[in-house]
Amino acid sequence: MPLNSARFELTQVRADILSLLGEHIPVQEGVPDDEDLSARGLTSMAIVALIYSIEDHFEVEIPESQMQLRNFLTVKGITEIVLANQR
């Protein structure tokens, strides 16, 4: 369910990101924010699908300049992208 508030709650954003990630790789609540998700099997193809899911779920548009692999390899990086692009 999309979040419609002007500011996203950090804990909710993280929980939603983990849920979206769970569609592509095995994750649990205990995933460290700075763990390299490629070690859990996150591929470049999965990242592309994840970007679409993130944009749809959070109702954000991620600029092409931010669509770099390194921005999507950790929960922290993904969270920062979502928060930076909130409307």
LUMLUM-106313 format. One line per 3 residues: number of its first residue (from 0); for each residue x, y, z of C-alpha. Coordinates in nm, 3 decimals, always signed. Example, Ala and Ser with C-alpha at 12.3 -4.5 7.8 and 13.67 -1.06 7.14 Angstrom:
0	+1.230:-0.450:+0.780  +1.367:-0.106:+0.714;
***
This chain:
0	+0.000:+0.000:+0.000  +0.148:+0.337:-0.100  +0.239:+0.592:+0.158;
3	+0.067:+0.924:+0.096  +0.214:+1.131:+0.377  +0.454:+1.414:+0.299;
6	+0.728:+1.256:+0.512  +0.784:+0.886:+0.537  +0.843:+0.729:+0.875;
9	+1.195:+0.582:+0.868  +1.099:+0.257:+1.040  +0.804:+0.209:+0.805;
12	+1.017:+0.283:+0.500  +1.271:+0.022:+0.612  +1.000:-0.236:+0.678;
15	+0.844:-0.171:+0.338  +1.183:-0.195:+0.166  +1.247:-0.530:+0.332;
18	+0.906:-0.647:+0.215  +0.979:-0.538:-0.143  +1.325:-0.697:-0.128;
21	+1.163:-1.018:-0.006  +1.001:-1.051:-0.348  +1.350:-1.090:-0.497;
24	+1.583:-1.234:-0.232  +1.554:-1.403:+0.107  +1.554:-1.139:+0.381;
27	+1.460:-1.116:+0.744  +1.408:-0.825:+0.980  +1.765:-0.883:+1.101;
30	+1.929:-0.771:+0.776  +2.196:-0.516:+0.870  +2.145:-0.183:+0.696;
33	+2.492:-0.194:+0.544  +2.502:-0.561:+0.436  +2.580:-0.614:+0.067;
36	+2.254:-0.753:-0.071  +2.429:-0.906:-0.371  +2.565:-1.165:-0.126;
39	+2.202:-1.267:-0.070  +2.145:-1.302:-0.442  +2.027:-0.955:-0.547;
42	+2.112:-0.936:-0.918  +2.112:-0.639:-1.154  +1.789:-0.769:-1.309;
45	+1.629:-0.789:-0.965  +1.744:-0.433:-0.893  +1.566:-0.307:-1.205;
48	+1.245:-0.478:-1.092  +1.301:-0.347:-0.740  +1.334:+0.011:-0.866;
51	+0.995:-0.014:-1.038  +0.843:-0.163:-0.722  +0.992:+0.114:-0.507;
54	+0.869:+0.390:-0.737  +0.521:+0.241:-0.743  +0.497:+0.161:-0.373;
57	+0.638:+0.487:-0.238  +0.502:+0.701:-0.521  +0.846:+0.845:-0.593;
60	+1.040:+0.897:-0.913  +1.404:+0.799:-0.890  +1.616:+1.017:-1.120;
63	+1.837:+0.840:-1.369  +2.140:+0.998:-1.202  +2.061:+0.797:-0.886;
66	+2.003:+0.468:-1.065  +2.348:+0.335:-0.992  +2.408:-0.019:-0.873;
69	+2.587:+0.096:-0.557  +2.275:+0.286:-0.443  +2.072:-0.036:-0.432;
72	+2.315:-0.282:-0.276  +2.223:-0.208:+0.086  +1.904:-0.142:+0.278;
75	+2.061:+0.185:+0.390  +2.127:+0.294:+0.033  +1.776:+0.208:-0.080;
78	+1.627:+0.388:+0.222  +1.832:+0.699:+0.145  +1.712:+0.696:-0.217;
81	+1.348:+0.671:-0.108  +1.380:+0.946:+0.150  +1.573:+1.175:-0.087;
84	+1.299:+1.150:-0.346  +0.990:+1.190:-0.135  +0.750:+1.456:-0.252;
***
